[in-house]
Amino acid sequence: MNTKLVDSLVQVILSLSQEERTLLERKLFFEESEPSTKELMQIAQTGNSFDFLQDEPDIYSLKDGEPV
């Protein structure tokens, strides 16, 4: 275990303003630690992840199934 590094990090964190600590907590634990739904959608679209579906035949129509 690198106790010197941990001690240094604690000192840096303690020196942060409240606003900076809040930002750090958000980045570590909340909204910014995982991509949002919108970001995932953009990644899938720009990465061409679903391009293979364009070659699939249309086997269903609006007449298929029952209304929901």
Buried (B, 14 or more C-beta within 10 A) or exposed (E): EEEEEEEEEEEEEEEEEEEEEEEEEEEEEEEEEEEEEEEEEEEEEEEEEEEEEEEEEEEEEEEEEEEE
